[in-house]
């Protein structure tokens, strides 16, 4: 789809400039940031996506993973608790990674 992560980030940012309330793009941008090790920026995008769509299961999962990457097990556990109600199967994938 994109030749590199930087190109994807640029395209996602352009899409958000046009429509800042596009939760899926915020989720994808967060994932691109995770691939670059930019976890705080990823968490910001996931948080904004969840403000737009609080039941976006994949974003709760991704946020949980990003929190784990920065060593914030408590926040990851909160994402797990929410995700457990929305998508139990996906929640189990996060839970298995929480120390």
C-alpha positions as CSV (number, residue, x, y, z in Angstrom):
1,X,0.0,0.0,0.0
2,X,2.7,2.5,1.0
3,X,6.4,2.2,0.0
4,X,7.5,3.1,3.5
5,X,6.2,4.0,6.9
6,X,7.1,7.7,6.5
7,X,4.9,7.9,3.4
8,X,2.0,6.3,5.2
9,X,2.3,8.8,8.1
10,X,2.3,11.7,5.7
11,X,-0.8,10.3,3.9
12,X,-2.6,9.7,7.2
13,X,-1.8,13.2,8.4
14,X,-3.2,14.6,5.1
15,X,-6.4,12.6,5.5
16,X,-6.7,13.9,9.1
17,X,-6.2,17.5,7.9
18,X,-9.2,17.0,5.7
19,X,-11.3,15.0,8.2
20,X,-9.9,15.1,11.8
21,X,-12.8,12.9,13.0
22,X,-11.8,9.8,11.0
23,X,-11.1,7.3,13.8
24,X,-9.8,4.6,11.4
25,X,-7.1,6.9,10.1
26,X,-6.1,7.9,13.6
27,X,-5.9,4.2,14.5
28,X,-3.7,3.5,11.4
29,X,-1.5,6.5,12.2
30,X,-1.1,5.2,15.7
31,X,0.0,1.9,14.2
32,X,2.5,3.6,11.9
33,X,3.9,5.4,15.0
34,X,4.2,2.1,16.8
35,X,6.3,0.7,14.0
36,X,8.7,3.6,14.4
37,X,8.8,3.2,18.2
38,X,7.0,6.5,18.7
39,X,4.8,5.1,21.4
40,X,3.6,8.4,23.1
41,X,2.5,9.7,19.7
42,X,0.8,6.4,19.0
43,X,-1.1,6.6,22.3
44,X,-2.2,10.2,21.4
45,X,-3.7,9.0,18.2
46,X,-5.4,6.0,19.8
47,X,-6.8,8.2,22.5
48,X,-8.2,10.6,19.9
49,X,-9.7,7.7,17.9
50,X,-11.4,6.4,21.0
51,X,-12.9,9.8,21.7
52,X,-14.5,9.6,18.2
53,X,-15.5,5.9,18.5
54,X,-15.3,4.5,22.1
55,X,-16.2,1.0,20.9
56,X,-13.5,0.7,18.3
57,X,-12.1,-2.6,19.5
58,X,-8.9,-2.6,17.4
59,X,-7.9,0.7,18.8
60,X,-8.4,-0.4,22.4
61,X,-6.1,-3.4,21.5
62,X,-3.5,-1.2,19.9
63,X,-3.6,1.3,22.8
64,X,-3.1,-1.6,25.2
65,X,0.0,-2.8,23.2
66,X,1.4,0.8,23.1
67,X,1.0,1.2,26.8
68,X,2.8,-2.1,27.3
69,X,5.6,-0.8,25.1
70,X,6.2,2.1,27.5
71,X,5.8,0.0,30.6
72,X,2.4,1.2,31.6
73,X,0.7,-2.0,32.7
74,X,-2.0,-0.2,34.5
75,X,-3.2,1.6,31.4
76,X,-2.9,-1.6,29.4
77,X,-5.1,-3.4,31.9
78,X,-7.7,-0.6,31.7
79,X,-7.8,-1.1,27.9
80,X,-8.1,-4.8,28.4
81,X,-11.1,-4.3,30.8
82,X,-12.9,-2.2,28.2
83,X,-12.0,-4.5,25.3
84,X,-13.2,-7.5,27.3
85,X,-16.7,-6.1,27.0
86,X,-16.5,-5.2,23.3
87,X,-14.4,-8.1,21.9
88,X,-13.4,-10.8,24.3
89,X,-11.2,-12.7,21.8
90,X,-9.2,-9.6,21.0
91,X,-9.0,-8.8,24.8
92,X,-7.4,-12.1,25.5
93,X,-4.6,-11.3,23.0
94,X,-3.8,-8.1,25.1
95,X,-4.2,-9.9,28.4
96,X,-1.7,-12.5,27.5
97,X,1.0,-9.8,27.1
98,X,0.3,-7.9,30.4
99,X,3.0,-8.8,33.0
